[in-house]
Each structure stands twice: as structure tokens, then as C-alpha cells.
Amino acid sequence: MPPITNKLIDGLSEKSRSLVLNRCKLVSLEVGEILCEPEQRFLYAYFPLSSFISLLALLNARQTLEMGLIGNEGILGSTLVLGVDRSAMQGVVQGAGDALRLTVTDLRQLLQECPDLHRTVANYLFVLMSQLPRSSACIHFHHIKARLARWLLMSHDRAHADHFNITHQDIANILGVRRSGVTVAAGALQKRHLINYSRGEIEILDRKGLEEASCECYSAVKSDYTQMLG
């Protein structure tokens, strides 16, 4: 299997890619690690490789809702392209793995030195922000089973494997629903042999079937990314 890279960095010119990689440090991220908090300044920016990061809206200590998911297609800290150094949401590692990390100061300098990096990060930020109204509508109108299928597909894209570890309670916190609702929805997907769930590990068995079970939001978000970033 070829090494996993970050698609945003891969799309840069050779010169810009070299400048970015020379400023980055390879780090390993663990599940549950908090990378940024709402209304607090970013300490670092991250280009995920094999890891992926949930963007969570926090109502209080017990109520959370995932508004975005960042894997090797994106960057955590994209608002820095606007000069905004504070996070609007909590960034939590949802999938363990590697990432390229750089300081806020280095990213700011690179955004000035590399016009193609500035353009790429700005386009990615647009894609990320366009997901917010769609996520809100999805939460309101779509059934838990379809939303769960969408989330599993998004995680599958970023996990680079057919299986990943997560509990029903963690998924409930991400989707903003009760644990019992996740149990019923996961059971329905498992009954159709789309997934296998056992002891906190989910295995994707039928990717095509899972896409059919998902709401249209999954394909819409992928289309937005392709149109803006290729």
C-alpha cells in the first residue's frame, strides 16, 4: 500500500510543497486528544495523514454535535487564511494516526510566501463552511440510520481501513442523539450485512450498500470538495 499523504499538500506546486514540508513536524495523534477549543487560539495547525479529527459544537459538558470531519483531504486551522486564529469548535482526534503539524506562525508565513497554498486553504475553508448548513439540515430532516451511514462512510474515507474503533456512546455524542437510537440504527445496518459491530469495533462489509443507505448529504459534500479542490 502506498504511503498516505495529505491531498492539500499534494496539490501544491513542487516549490510550495517543499516549503510546507520543511516547516512541518510529523506527529502521532491519539484518539480523544483535544487539538483546539472553542474561542481559544490555535496552538498548531494540522495536516492529517492517517488520522482524522472531529469538529464538535459544544452546548455544555455533556451535549456535543459533530459539525465536520477532517482527514487527509484537509487541514485543521484553515481559518488562519482569513487572519482568524481562534477556533469556533472543539477539535478532537477521532481516528488515531499520523499528521503533519506546524506552528501558527509558520503557517501564516507560508500563506504569504505561497499563493497556491493560500488559494488551496481558502478553497478548503469554503468547502468546510458549506458543510455547516447542510449538516444542520441533515440533523433536522434525516433519519438516524441514514445519518449513521453517512458518518460511517466519511470515517471510512479517512481511516484508510475497513475497520475502526468507536463505541455506541461516542457515536451518539457525535450525532447528537441517544445511545439507544444508535444501537437500533447500527443493528439495522448490521442486519443488512453492511457493517459488523462487535465490542466497540466497526467493520465496513458493503461499501456500496452503505452508500445506498446514506442520505444524499454524503455525495453532496464529496461533490463540493471535487468542484473546489479537484
CYANA upper distance limits for C-alpha pairs under 8 A (distance plus 0.5 A):
  4 ILE  CA     49 LEU  CA      6.39
  4 ILE  CA     50 SER  CA      6.89
  5 THR  CA      9 ILE  CA      8.47
  5 THR  CA     10 ASP  CA      7.72
  5 THR  CA     49 LEU  CA      5.93
  5 THR  CA     50 SER  CA      8.45
  5 THR  CA     72 ASN  CA      7.24
  6 ASN  CA     10 ASP  CA      6.66
  6 ASN  CA     47 PHE  CA      6.96
  6 ASN  CA     48 PRO  CA      6.99
  6 ASN  CA     49 LEU  CA      5.97
  6 ASN  CA     72 ASN  CA      5.10
  6 ASN  CA     73 GLU  CA      6.54
  6 ASN  CA     74 GLY  CA      7.72
  7 LYS  CA     11 GLY  CA      6.69
  7 LYS  CA     72 ASN  CA      6.57
  7 LYS  CA     73 GLU  CA      5.52
  7 LYS  CA     74 GLY  CA      7.59
  8 LEU  CA     12 LEU  CA      7.48
  8 LEU  CA     72 ASN  CA      8.39
  8 LEU  CA     73 GLU  CA      6.72
  8 LEU  CA     74 GLY  CA      6.68
  8 LEU  CA     75 ILE  CA      8.38
  8 LEU  CA    120 THR  CA      7.32
  8 LEU  CA    121 VAL  CA      8.22
  9 ILE  CA     17 ARG  CA      6.42
  9 ILE  CA     20 VAL  CA      8.19
  9 ILE  CA    117 LEU  CA      8.49
 10 ASP  CA     17 ARG  CA      7.54
 12 LEU  CA     16 SER  CA      6.46
 12 LEU  CA     17 ARG  CA      5.99
 12 LEU  CA    116 ASP  CA      6.85
 12 LEU  CA    117 LEU  CA      7.09
 12 LEU  CA    120 THR  CA      8.50
 13 SER  CA     17 ARG  CA      6.45
 13 SER  CA    116 ASP  CA      7.87
 14 GLU  CA     18 SER  CA      6.63
 15 LYS  CA     19 LEU  CA      6.84
 16 SER  CA     20 VAL  CA      6.65
 16 SER  CA    114 CYS  CA      6.38
 16 SER  CA    116 ASP  CA      7.99
 16 SER  CA    117 LEU  CA      7.62
 17 ARG  CA     21 LEU  CA      6.60
 18 SER  CA     22 ASN  CA      6.56
 19 LEU  CA     23 ARG  CA      7.12
 19 LEU  CA    110 LEU  CA      8.12
 20 VAL  CA     24 CYS  CA      6.90
 20 VAL  CA    110 LEU  CA      7.46
 21 LEU  CA     25 LYS  CA      8.48
 23 ARG  CA    102 LEU  CA      6.85
 23 ARG  CA    106 ASP  CA      7.37
 24 CYS  CA    100 LEU  CA      6.11
 24 CYS  CA    101 ARG  CA      5.79
 24 CYS  CA    102 LEU  CA      5.34
 25 LYS  CA    100 LEU  CA      5.96
 25 LYS  CA    101 ARG  CA      5.62
 25 LYS  CA    102 LEU  CA      6.81
 26 LEU  CA     98 ASP  CA      7.36
 26 LEU  CA     99 ALA  CA      6.38
 26 LEU  CA    100 LEU  CA      5.20
 26 LEU  CA    101 ARG  CA      6.80
 27 VAL  CA     98 ASP  CA      6.14
 27 VAL  CA     99 ALA  CA      5.96
 27 VAL  CA    100 LEU  CA      6.69
 27 VAL  CA    101 ARG  CA      7.18
 28 SER  CA     96 ALA  CA      7.98
 28 SER  CA     97 GLY  CA      6.05
 28 SER  CA     98 ASP  CA      4.95
 28 SER  CA     99 ALA  CA      6.83
 29 LEU  CA     33 GLU  CA      7.45
 29 LEU  CA     51 SER  CA      7.31
 29 LEU  CA     93 VAL  CA      7.37
 29 LEU  CA     96 ALA  CA      5.89
 29 LEU  CA     97 GLY  CA      5.90
 29 LEU  CA     98 ASP  CA      6.45
 29 LEU  CA     99 ALA  CA      7.55
 30 GLU  CA     93 VAL  CA      6.96
 30 GLU  CA     95 GLY  CA      7.85
 30 GLU  CA     96 ALA  CA      5.20
 30 GLU  CA     97 GLY  CA      7.36
 31 VAL  CA     92 VAL  CA      8.21
 31 VAL  CA     93 VAL  CA      5.50
 31 VAL  CA     94 GLN  CA      5.79
 31 VAL  CA     95 GLY  CA      6.17
 31 VAL  CA     96 ALA  CA      5.60
 32 GLY  CA     92 VAL  CA      6.32
 32 GLY  CA     93 VAL  CA      5.73
 32 GLY  CA     94 GLN  CA      6.86
 33 GLU  CA     92 VAL  CA      6.15
 33 GLU  CA     93 VAL  CA      5.76
 34 ILE  CA     90 GLN  CA      7.82
 34 ILE  CA     91 GLY  CA      6.34
 34 ILE  CA     92 VAL  CA      5.04
 34 ILE  CA     93 VAL  CA      6.99
 35 LEU  CA     90 GLN  CA      8.02
 35 LEU  CA     91 GLY  CA      5.76
 35 LEU  CA     92 VAL  CA      6.48
 35 LEU  CA     93 VAL  CA      7.94
 36 CYS  CA     40 GLN  CA      7.66
 36 CYS  CA     41 ARG  CA      8.14
 36 CYS  CA     42 PHE  CA      6.53
 36 CYS  CA     43 LEU  CA      7.99
 36 CYS  CA     87 SER  CA      7.16
 36 CYS  CA     89 MET  CA      8.06
 36 CYS  CA     90 GLN  CA      5.93
 36 CYS  CA     91 GLY  CA      5.52
 36 CYS  CA     92 VAL  CA      8.00
 37 GLU  CA     41 ARG  CA      8.37
 37 GLU  CA     87 SER  CA      6.82
 37 GLU  CA     88 ALA  CA      8.15
 37 GLU  CA     89 MET  CA      6.64
 37 GLU  CA     90 GLN  CA      4.91
 37 GLU  CA     91 GLY  CA      7.09
 38 PRO  CA     86 ARG  CA      7.87
 38 PRO  CA     87 SER  CA      5.65
 38 PRO  CA     88 ALA  CA      5.32
 38 PRO  CA     89 MET  CA      5.08
 38 PRO  CA     90 GLN  CA      5.92
 39 GLU  CA     86 ARG  CA      6.06
 39 GLU  CA     87 SER  CA      6.03
 39 GLU  CA     88 ALA  CA      6.39
 39 GLU  CA     89 MET  CA      8.19
 40 GLN  CA     86 ARG  CA      5.70
 40 GLN  CA     87 SER  CA      6.50
 41 ARG  CA     85 ASP  CA      5.89
 41 ARG  CA     86 ARG  CA      4.70
 41 ARG  CA     87 SER  CA      6.89
 42 PHE  CA     77 GLY  CA      7.55
 42 PHE  CA     85 ASP  CA      6.38
 42 PHE  CA     86 ARG  CA      6.33
 42 PHE  CA     87 SER  CA      7.06
 42 PHE  CA    104 VAL  CA      7.55
 43 LEU  CA    103 THR  CA      7.29
 43 LEU  CA    104 VAL  CA      7.04
 44 TYR  CA     77 GLY  CA      8.06
 44 TYR  CA    101 ARG  CA      7.03
 44 TYR  CA    102 LEU  CA      6.22
 44 TYR  CA    103 THR  CA      5.14
 44 TYR  CA    104 VAL  CA      5.84
 45 ALA  CA     75 ILE  CA      7.60
 45 ALA  CA     76 LEU  CA      6.03
 45 ALA  CA     77 GLY  CA      5.47
 45 ALA  CA     78 SER  CA      8.46
 45 ALA  CA    101 ARG  CA      6.30
 45 ALA  CA    102 LEU  CA      6.04
 45 ALA  CA    103 THR  CA      6.71
 45 ALA  CA    104 VAL  CA      6.68
 45 ALA  CA    107 LEU  CA      7.88
 46 TYR  CA     75 ILE  CA      6.10
 46 TYR  CA     76 LEU  CA      5.56
 46 TYR  CA     77 GLY  CA      7.43
 46 TYR  CA     99 ALA  CA      6.81
 46 TYR  CA    100 LEU  CA      6.14
 46 TYR  CA    101 ARG  CA      5.10
 46 TYR  CA    102 LEU  CA      7.12
 47 PHE  CA     71 GLY  CA      8.41
 47 PHE  CA     72 ASN  CA      7.18
 47 PHE  CA     74 GLY  CA      6.90
 47 PHE  CA     75 ILE  CA      5.15
 47 PHE  CA     76 LEU  CA      7.07
 47 PHE  CA     99 ALA  CA      6.06
 47 PHE  CA    100 LEU  CA      5.47
 47 PHE  CA    101 ARG  CA      6.89
 48 PRO  CA     52 PHE  CA      6.72
 48 PRO  CA     53 ILE  CA      8.49
 48 PRO  CA     70 ILE  CA      7.96
 48 PRO  CA     71 GLY  CA      5.89
 48 PRO  CA     72 ASN  CA      5.26
 48 PRO  CA     73 GLU  CA      8.32
 48 PRO  CA     74 GLY  CA      7.58
 48 PRO  CA     75 ILE  CA      7.22
 48 PRO  CA     98 ASP  CA      6.99
 48 PRO  CA     99 ALA  CA      4.60
 48 PRO  CA    100 LEU  CA      6.66
 49 LEU  CA     71 GLY  CA      7.32
 49 LEU  CA     72 ASN  CA      5.27
 49 LEU  CA     97 GLY  CA      7.71
 49 LEU  CA     98 ASP  CA      5.91
 49 LEU  CA     99 ALA  CA      5.37
 49 LEU  CA    100 LEU  CA      7.62
 50 SER  CA     71 GLY  CA      7.83
 50 SER  CA     72 ASN  CA      7.21
 50 SER  CA     95 GLY  CA      8.49
 50 SER  CA     96 ALA  CA      7.91
 50 SER  CA     97 GLY  CA      5.35
 50 SER  CA     98 ASP  CA      5.74
 50 SER  CA     99 ALA  CA      7.40
 50 SER  CA    158 ARG  CA      7.57
 50 SER  CA    159 ALA  CA      6.94
 50 SER  CA    160 HIS  CA      7.45
 51 SER  CA     71 GLY  CA      6.79
 51 SER  CA     72 ASN  CA      7.96
 51 SER  CA     93 VAL  CA      7.90
 51 SER  CA     94 GLN  CA      8.18
 51 SER  CA     95 GLY  CA      5.57
 51 SER  CA     96 ALA  CA      5.45
 51 SER  CA     97 GLY  CA      4.53
 51 SER  CA     98 ASP  CA      5.92
 51 SER  CA     99 ALA  CA      6.92
 51 SER  CA    158 ARG  CA      7.74
 51 SER  CA    159 ALA  CA      7.33
 52 PHE  CA     69 LEU  CA      7.46
 52 PHE  CA     70 ILE  CA      5.95
 52 PHE  CA     71 GLY  CA      4.79
 52 PHE  CA     72 ASN  CA      7.76
 52 PHE  CA     93 VAL  CA      6.58
 52 PHE  CA     94 GLN  CA      6.30
 52 PHE  CA     95 GLY  CA      5.42
 52 PHE  CA     96 ALA  CA      7.51
 52 PHE  CA     97 GLY  CA      8.12
 52 PHE  CA    155 SER  CA      8.45
 52 PHE  CA    158 ARG  CA      6.69
 52 PHE  CA    159 ALA  CA      7.62
 53 ILE  CA     69 LEU  CA      6.17
 53 ILE  CA     70 ILE  CA      5.53
 53 ILE  CA     71 GLY  CA      6.94
 53 ILE  CA     91 GLY  CA      6.77
 53 ILE  CA     92 VAL  CA      5.99
 53 ILE  CA     93 VAL  CA      4.90
 53 ILE  CA     94 GLN  CA      5.72
 53 ILE  CA     95 GLY  CA      7.24
 54 SER  CA     66 GLU  CA      6.90
 54 SER  CA     67 MET  CA      8.21
 54 SER  CA     68 GLY  CA      6.53
 54 SER  CA     69 LEU  CA      5.19
 54 SER  CA     70 ILE  CA      6.98
 54 SER  CA     90 GLN  CA      8.38
 54 SER  CA     91 GLY  CA      6.15
 54 SER  CA     92 VAL  CA      5.73
 54 SER  CA     93 VAL  CA      6.70
 54 SER  CA     94 GLN  CA      6.37
 55 LEU  CA     66 GLU  CA      6.14
 55 LEU  CA     67 MET  CA      6.14
 55 LEU  CA     68 GLY  CA      5.48
 55 LEU  CA     69 LEU  CA      6.50
 55 LEU  CA     70 ILE  CA      8.23
 55 LEU  CA     89 MET  CA      6.39
 55 LEU  CA     90 GLN  CA      6.12
 55 LEU  CA     91 GLY  CA      5.31
 55 LEU  CA     92 VAL  CA      7.15
 56 LEU  CA     64 THR  CA      6.70
 56 LEU  CA     65 LEU  CA      5.88
 56 LEU  CA     66 GLU  CA      4.87
 56 LEU  CA     67 MET  CA      6.30
 56 LEU  CA     68 GLY  CA      7.81
 56 LEU  CA     89 MET  CA      6.00
 56 LEU  CA     90 GLN  CA      5.55
 56 LEU  CA     91 GLY  CA      6.92
 56 LEU  CA     92 VAL  CA      8.03
 56 LEU  CA    174 ILE  CA      7.98
 57 ALA  CA     64 THR  CA      6.18
 57 ALA  CA     65 LEU  CA      5.74
 57 ALA  CA     66 GLU  CA      6.73
 57 ALA  CA     67 MET  CA      7.11
 57 ALA  CA     88 ALA  CA      8.50
 57 ALA  CA     89 MET  CA      5.82
 57 ALA  CA     90 GLN  CA      7.08
 58 LEU  CA     63 GLN  CA      6.77
 58 LEU  CA     64 THR  CA      5.25
 58 LEU  CA     65 LEU  CA      7.26
 58 LEU  CA     89 MET  CA      7.76
 58 LEU  CA     90 GLN  CA      7.85
 59 LEU  CA     63 GLN  CA      5.94
 59 LEU  CA     64 THR  CA      6.62
 60 ASN  CA     64 THR  CA      7.75
 63 GLN  CA    173 ASN  CA      7.50
 63 GLN  CA    176 GLY  CA      7.69
 64 THR  CA    173 ASN  CA      6.15
 64 THR  CA    174 ILE  CA      6.98
 64 THR  CA    176 GLY  CA      6.67
 65 LEU  CA    173 ASN  CA      6.82
 65 LEU  CA    174 ILE  CA      5.52
 65 LEU  CA    175 LEU  CA      6.20
 65 LEU  CA    176 GLY  CA      5.51
 66 GLU  CA    173 ASN  CA      8.41
 66 GLU  CA    174 ILE  CA      5.33
 66 GLU  CA    175 LEU  CA      6.73
 66 GLU  CA    176 GLY  CA      8.14
 67 MET  CA    131 GLN  CA      8.19
 67 MET  CA    132 LEU  CA      6.80
 67 MET  CA    135 SER  CA      6.93
 68 GLY  CA    128 LEU  CA      7.70
 68 GLY  CA    131 GLN  CA      7.72
 68 GLY  CA    132 LEU  CA      8.13
 69 LEU  CA    154 MET  CA      8.07
 69 LEU  CA    155 SER  CA      8.46
 70 ILE  CA     74 GLY  CA      6.23
 70 ILE  CA     75 ILE  CA      7.24
 70 ILE  CA     76 LEU  CA      7.55
 70 ILE  CA    158 ARG  CA      8.39
 71 GLY  CA     75 ILE  CA      8.15
 71 GLY  CA    158 ARG  CA      5.64
 72 ASN  CA    158 ARG  CA      7.15
 74 GLY  CA    124 TYR  CA      7.31
 75 ILE  CA    121 VAL  CA      8.25
 76 LEU  CA     91 GLY  CA      8.43
 77 GLY  CA     85 ASP  CA      8.26
 77 GLY  CA     87 SER  CA      8.11
 78 SER  CA    121 VAL  CA      6.51
 78 SER  CA    122 ALA  CA      7.75
 78 SER  CA    124 TYR  CA      7.92
 78 SER  CA    125 LEU  CA      6.20
 79 THR  CA     83 GLY  CA      7.32
 79 THR  CA     84 VAL  CA      5.91
 79 THR  CA     85 ASP  CA      7.29
 79 THR  CA     86 ARG  CA      8.44
 79 THR  CA     87 SER  CA      8.37
 79 THR  CA    125 LEU  CA      7.31
 80 LEU  CA     84 VAL  CA      5.43
 80 LEU  CA     85 ASP  CA      5.94
 80 LEU  CA    104 VAL  CA      8.42
 80 LEU  CA    107 LEU  CA      8.44
 80 LEU  CA    108 ARG  CA      7.56
 81 VAL  CA    108 ARG  CA      8.05
 81 VAL  CA    111 LEU  CA      7.49
 81 VAL  CA    118 HIS  CA      7.05
 81 VAL  CA    121 VAL  CA      7.20
 81 VAL  CA    122 ALA  CA      6.74
 85 ASP  CA    104 VAL  CA      8.47
 95 GLY  CA    159 ALA  CA      7.17
 95 GLY  CA    164 PHE  CA      8.20
102 LEU  CA    106 ASP  CA      6.88
102 LEU  CA    107 LEU  CA      7.17
103 THR  CA    107 LEU  CA      6.82
104 VAL  CA    108 ARG  CA      6.67
105 THR  CA    109 GLN  CA      6.82
106 ASP  CA    110 LEU  CA      6.63
107 LEU  CA    111 LEU  CA      6.57
108 ARG  CA    112 GLN  CA      7.05
109 GLN  CA    113 GLU  CA      6.68
110 LEU  CA    114 CYS  CA      6.19
110 LEU  CA    117 LEU  CA      7.98
111 LEU  CA    115 PRO  CA      7.14
111 LEU  CA    117 LEU  CA      6.47
111 LEU  CA    118 HIS  CA      5.40
112 GLN  CA    118 HIS  CA      7.78
114 CYS  CA    118 HIS  CA      6.94
115 PRO  CA    119 ARG  CA      6.68
116 ASP  CA    120 THR  CA      6.49
117 LEU  CA    121 VAL  CA      6.54
118 HIS  CA    122 ALA  CA      6.57
119 ARG  CA    123 ASN  CA      6.63
120 THR  CA    124 TYR  CA      6.69
120 THR  CA    229 LEU  CA      7.69
121 VAL  CA    125 LEU  CA      6.58
122 ALA  CA    126 PHE  CA      6.83
123 ASN  CA    127 VAL  CA      6.92
123 ASN  CA    228 MET  CA      6.51
123 ASN  CA    229 LEU  CA      7.36
124 TYR  CA    128 LEU  CA      6.67
124 TYR  CA    225 TYR  CA      8.08
124 TYR  CA    228 MET  CA      7.92
124 TYR  CA    229 LEU  CA      7.71
125 LEU  CA    129 MET  CA      6.56
126 PHE  CA    130 SER  CA      6.51
127 VAL  CA    131 GLN  CA      7.04
127 VAL  CA    221 VAL  CA      8.42
127 VAL  CA    224 ASP  CA      6.80
127 VAL  CA    225 TYR  CA      6.56
127 VAL  CA    228 MET  CA      7.80
128 LEU  CA    132 LEU  CA      7.76
129 MET  CA    133 PRO  CA      8.49
130 SER  CA    134 ARG  CA      7.54
131 GLN  CA    135 SER  CA      6.34
131 GLN  CA    221 VAL  CA      7.33
132 LEU  CA    136 SER  CA      6.74
133 PRO  CA    137 ALA  CA      6.74
134 ARG  CA    138 CYS  CA      6.51
134 ARG  CA    217 CYS  CA      7.64
135 SER  CA    139 ILE  CA      6.59
135 SER  CA    217 CYS  CA      8.48
136 SER  CA    140 HIS  CA      6.89
137 ALA  CA    141 PHE  CA      6.50
137 ALA  CA    142 HIS  CA      8.42
138 CYS  CA    142 HIS  CA      5.75
138 CYS  CA    147 ARG  CA      7.93
138 CYS  CA    217 CYS  CA      7.71
139 ILE  CA    147 ARG  CA      8.18
139 ILE  CA    175 LEU  CA      8.45
142 HIS  CA    146 ALA  CA      7.10
142 HIS  CA    147 ARG  CA      7.11
142 HIS  CA    215 CYS  CA      7.58
143 HIS  CA    147 ARG  CA      6.82
144 ILE  CA    148 LEU  CA      6.42
144 ILE  CA    181 GLY  CA      7.66
144 ILE  CA    182 VAL  CA      7.79
144 ILE  CA    185 ALA  CA      7.00
145 LYS  CA    149 ALA  CA      6.69
145 LYS  CA    182 VAL  CA      8.31
145 LYS  CA    185 ALA  CA      5.21
145 LYS  CA    186 ALA  CA      7.73
145 LYS  CA    188 ALA  CA      8.23
145 LYS  CA    189 LEU  CA      8.14
145 LYS  CA    213 ALA  CA      8.20
145 LYS  CA    214 SER  CA      8.13
146 ALA  CA    150 ARG  CA      6.71
146 ALA  CA    213 ALA  CA      6.30
146 ALA  CA    214 SER  CA      4.87
146 ALA  CA    215 CYS  CA      5.64
147 ARG  CA    151 TRP  CA      6.71
147 ARG  CA    175 LEU  CA      8.30
147 ARG  CA    214 SER  CA      6.93
147 ARG  CA    215 CYS  CA      7.02
148 LEU  CA    152 LEU  CA      6.61
148 LEU  CA    175 LEU  CA      8.24
148 LEU  CA    182 VAL  CA      8.20
148 LEU  CA    185 ALA  CA      7.73
148 LEU  CA    186 ALA  CA      8.10
148 LEU  CA    214 SER  CA      8.03
149 ALA  CA    153 LEU  CA      6.73
149 ALA  CA    189 LEU  CA      8.47
149 ALA  CA    210 LEU  CA      6.41
149 ALA  CA    211 GLU  CA      7.70
149 ALA  CA    213 ALA  CA      6.73
149 ALA  CA    214 SER  CA      5.32
149 ALA  CA    215 CYS  CA      8.27
150 ARG  CA    154 MET  CA      6.77
150 ARG  CA    210 LEU  CA      8.44
150 ARG  CA    211 GLU  CA      7.92
150 ARG  CA    214 SER  CA      5.45
150 ARG  CA    215 CYS  CA      7.03
150 ARG  CA    217 CYS  CA      7.96
150 ARG  CA    218 TYR  CA      6.16
151 TRP  CA    155 SER  CA      6.61
152 LEU  CA    156 HIS  CA      6.42
153 LEU  CA    157 ASP  CA      6.68
153 LEU  CA    207 ARG  CA      8.21
153 LEU  CA    210 LEU  CA      7.79
153 LEU  CA    211 GLU  CA      7.76
153 LEU  CA    218 TYR  CA      8.27
154 MET  CA    158 ARG  CA      7.08
154 MET  CA    218 TYR  CA      8.05
155 SER  CA    159 ALA  CA      6.33
156 HIS  CA    160 HIS  CA      6.95
156 HIS  CA    161 ALA  CA      7.15
156 HIS  CA    162 ASP  CA      7.06
156 HIS  CA    163 HIS  CA      8.20
156 HIS  CA    204 ILE  CA      8.22
159 ALA  CA    163 HIS  CA      8.40
159 ALA  CA    164 PHE  CA      7.63
162 ASP  CA    203 GLU  CA      6.05
162 ASP  CA    204 ILE  CA      5.67
162 ASP  CA    205 LEU  CA      8.11
163 HIS  CA    201 GLU  CA      7.31
163 HIS  CA    202 ILE  CA      5.90
163 HIS  CA    203 GLU  CA      4.61
163 HIS  CA    204 ILE  CA      6.64
164 PHE  CA    201 GLU  CA      6.23
164 PHE  CA    202 ILE  CA      6.07
164 PHE  CA    203 GLU  CA      7.23
165 ASN  CA    200 GLY  CA      6.04
165 ASN  CA    201 GLU  CA      4.79
165 ASN  CA    202 ILE  CA      6.64
166 ILE  CA    170 ASP  CA      6.86
166 ILE  CA    171 ILE  CA      7.61
166 ILE  CA    200 GLY  CA      5.61
166 ILE  CA    201 GLU  CA      6.46
166 ILE  CA    202 ILE  CA      7.60
167 THR  CA    171 ILE  CA      6.93
167 THR  CA    199 ARG  CA      8.30
167 THR  CA    200 GLY  CA      5.12
167 THR  CA    201 GLU  CA      7.90
168 HIS  CA    172 ALA  CA      6.59
168 HIS  CA    179 ARG  CA      6.57
168 HIS  CA    182 VAL  CA      6.69
168 HIS  CA    183 THR  CA      7.07
168 HIS  CA    200 GLY  CA      7.83
169 GLN  CA    173 ASN  CA      6.72
169 GLN  CA    179 ARG  CA      5.92
170 ASP  CA    174 ILE  CA      6.79
171 ILE  CA    175 LEU  CA      6.58
171 ILE  CA    179 ARG  CA      8.34
171 ILE  CA    182 VAL  CA      7.61
172 ALA  CA    176 GLY  CA      6.16
172 ALA  CA    177 VAL  CA      5.54
172 ALA  CA    178 ARG  CA      6.18
172 ALA  CA    179 ARG  CA      5.67
172 ALA  CA    181 GLY  CA      8.32
172 ALA  CA    182 VAL  CA      6.63
173 ASN  CA    177 VAL  CA      7.21
173 ASN  CA    178 ARG  CA      8.45
177 VAL  CA    181 GLY  CA      7.13
177 VAL  CA    182 VAL  CA      7.90
178 ARG  CA    182 VAL  CA      7.31
179 ARG  CA    183 THR  CA      6.80
180 SER  CA    184 VAL  CA      6.83
181 GLY  CA    185 ALA  CA      6.69
182 VAL  CA    186 ALA  CA      6.36
183 THR  CA    187 GLY  CA      6.46
184 VAL  CA    188 ALA  CA      6.77
185 ALA  CA    189 LEU  CA      6.93
186 ALA  CA    190 GLN  CA      6.56
186 ALA  CA    197 TYR  CA      8.16
187 GLY  CA    191 LYS  CA      6.50
188 ALA  CA    192 ARG  CA      6.99
189 LEU  CA    193 HIS  CA      7.01
189 LEU  CA    194 LEU  CA      6.01
189 LEU  CA    195 ILE  CA      6.61
189 LEU  CA    210 LEU  CA      8.47
190 GLN  CA    194 LEU  CA      6.14
190 GLN  CA    195 ILE  CA      5.42
190 GLN  CA    196 ASN  CA      6.07
190 GLN  CA    197 TYR  CA      7.61
193 HIS  CA    205 LEU  CA      7.17
193 HIS  CA    206 ASP  CA      7.57
194 LEU  CA    204 ILE  CA      6.95
194 LEU  CA    205 LEU  CA      5.61
194 LEU  CA    206 ASP  CA      5.15
194 LEU  CA    207 ARG  CA      7.63
194 LEU  CA    209 GLY  CA      6.68
194 LEU  CA    210 LEU  CA      6.45
195 ILE  CA    202 ILE  CA      7.27
195 ILE  CA    203 GLU  CA      6.02
195 ILE  CA    204 ILE  CA      5.17
195 ILE  CA    205 LEU  CA      5.47
195 ILE  CA    206 ASP  CA      7.30
196 ASN  CA    202 ILE  CA      6.23
196 ASN  CA    203 GLU  CA      5.55
196 ASN  CA    204 ILE  CA      7.14
196 ASN  CA    205 LEU  CA      7.36
197 TYR  CA    201 GLU  CA      6.22
197 TYR  CA    202 ILE  CA      5.09
197 TYR  CA    203 GLU  CA      6.93
198 SER  CA    202 ILE  CA      7.18
206 ASP  CA    210 LEU  CA      6.69
207 ARG  CA    211 GLU  CA      6.81
208 LYS  CA    212 GLU  CA      6.94
209 GLY  CA    213 ALA  CA      6.79
210 LEU  CA    214 SER  CA      6.66
214 SER  CA    218 TYR  CA      7.55
216 GLU  CA    220 ALA  CA      6.82
217 CYS  CA    221 VAL  CA      6.63
218 TYR  CA    222 LYS  CA      6.97
219 SER  CA    223 SER  CA      6.61
220 ALA  CA    224 ASP  CA      6.77
221 VAL  CA    225 TYR  CA      6.89
222 LYS  CA    226 THR  CA      6.76
223 SER  CA    227 GLN  CA      6.65
224 ASP  CA    228 MET  CA      6.82
225 TYR  CA    229 LEU  CA      6.19
225 TYR  CA    230 GLY  CA      7.46
226 THR  CA    230 GLY  CA      4.86
